[in-house]
Amino acid sequence: MGDAVTYSREDEIAFITVDNPPVNALSLPVRQGLQDCMRQFANDSAAQIAILICDGRTFIAGADITEFDKPRQDPWLPEVVEEMEACDKVIIAAIHGTALGGGLETAMGCHYRCAVKSARLGLPEVTLGLLPGATGTQRLPRLIGVKEALDVMVSGRPMSAEVAFERGAVDELIEGQDLRAGATAYAMKLLDQGTKPRRIRDIEINQEGLGSKFFKEYRRSAERRTRGFFAPEQIIKCVEAAVTMPYDEAVQRESELFKECMKSAHSAAQRHLFFAERAANKVADVPRETPLREIKRVAVIGGGTMGGGIAMNFANAGIPVVMKEVNQEALSRGLGIIRNNYEATVKKGRMSSAQFERCMDLISGVTDYSGISEADLVIEAVFENMALKKEIFGELDKKAKAGAILASNTSTLNIDEIAAATNRPQDVIGWHFFAPANVMTLLEIVRGDKTAKDVIATSMAMAKTIRKTAVLVRVCFGFVGNRMFFPYVREAQRMVLEGVPTQRIDKVAFEWGMAMGPNAVADLSGLDVLDKVNNEWADKPDDPAYCRVITKLVERGHFGQKTGVGMYQYEGRKSIPNPEVAELARTEAAVLEIPQIEVSDEEIIERLMFSMVNEGALILQEGIAARPSDIDVVYAHGYGMPRYRGGPMHYADAVGIEKVVSSISKYRDRYGDLYWTPAALLTKLADSGKSFADWAREQGA
Ligand code: CAA
């Protein structure tokens, strides 16, 4: 237990060294060790100054998140931080890697902070549905100012060491990477100057610019970015307390608000996603040490919106990419869209002109298969048509170099069938991007029956390089994301036939937290695209009511946003209700003898979510996804489900599986077996009083 933190001394300088891999999280032995070592320092008459430093890849990266669901064990971090600050000899934090959450709070308990330039400092608790509960909400405003501290805590985004230095959170920047030597020199300087401990709690908050409306206006400005989330408002309340209350009272307030966050369903969901994202990286039968194929050049077949977005991901990561189109006109159009996208990013100040030029230089275009033979990874991104895809893969089989990974961006089609068009099915894999491909963070990686393990491992690793969150899935129509999205749209469509206004369904879904409601999303994706996918689906439900309104709108040439009319009408991008939809729904409902019914808000959510959950359970039963949490990652990253719901499977666990099954059974009584038969896995869990999380643990997933 003593090894997580050690005490040593060189002449008058004491070193308190944390060594708790992988990220020096503040688990109990670290908190205890810090307290013990600090007391040792206080009692060591030969030591005049102490340096708190960490071994390994980073400074303390926060509280130990795995401890959050367990009973509290003392010493609690705020006590450790306060005790450290009270020490009457100077303690310096020496920072490398990331000082995050409780890590930065510990550093702020020290009297001074030095950091290497590559370090980053932040309070990302909000991303876990929490607030910095070890006096961080009280200290950071004192150090860097109220507005700046609010921005750091409400966004959760870390500051670079240089920014932290400019703002006063870091007192000394260390040149080079030798932190220990730099921190020692800094300590000597402070000793020579006779510097006394500087306690942040004693710093007066700078009240400049804090007029009576400051917090009201801050809340309003944060509203759009933080819609629905619980923790941001709690953070603002803490900072308000920092400004209006004596320090000790405000700390007490922080502690109360922290406990509320910790108990909240939001935090449970957001913490679930934190671990879900990391678990998604692990593939049971593909060991971590699997050798990777080298990817130095990439080719993208198809320069449409999707192909262009895909190419940008690689250029952004510094990887040269060649894009193939069928003729010069299409190619020029594709390259033009990429240029426009980058220019818009530069205009928004999110990219420098030099970065823009560098990225454009990395993207080239061809109208034949020349250049493709040099690529280590080829991604096909043409439209969703099996015959065309097979033709392209046949061609790639002839032209691509041996060992190249051949990926398809198909969103629904069978990777095994595509792979069979080549003599190298082991090299074929699905890389399903989500539109817009340069923005959305999800990548569904689809393994075929014959996909080689190193192709899977390389794909997962490349996803990280291009800053995507990858989830590995197996072959089925629509894979995980779209397969579950179909019932979601299906239910929205059915409710429209039952007389529920389009905009009401979307409003309820939006208020539940979805980025957009199902009807608005259908219009954005293109009703023609959805209709085409339905028609390509061999097992399309034998149900004349299935997505009937979409089918009828498509027959009239109304494809959604792109034609200006769909489930809504569009004036630019602004949507207004389309009266034609209500009328069409009434007519079709009469033909299909669908009764007009009252549907409550609760039922809207149940039908949208539980239809997805049931499909998710089938997906798990069939082994298409490895774990329920993988499905949650797909929905958090690819479909605009709010992180505070934790994804559909976590949501089902939070509601209770028994409740889910009883609601599904209620809809089966009303609508019959076709859609609403509870999946065997759901029934099994409900009968045994278990959750998806319990099931995953039992599976060792
Ligand atoms: N607690 C427990 N485990 C943690 C952890 C934490 N705070 N941070 C990371 N880990 C674990 C990860 O789960 C992962 O474990 P596996 O290898 O078993 O999957 C391992 O450490 C490595 O993490 P990453 O894969 O994320 O490594 P990375 O190098 O890509 O990123 C990092 C490193 C930037 C530190 C990133 O892990 C991270 O952002 N961690 C969370 C930081 C954070 O949110 N801190 C605040 C915690 S809340 C808090 O401190 C509350 C408070 O006020 C008291």
Residues whose N, C-alpha, C, O or C-beta is under 5 A from the ligand:
A	BS01	CAA	P22 V23 A25 A61 G62 A63 D64 I65 T66 T98 L100 G101 G102 P124 E125 L131 P132 G133 A134 R278
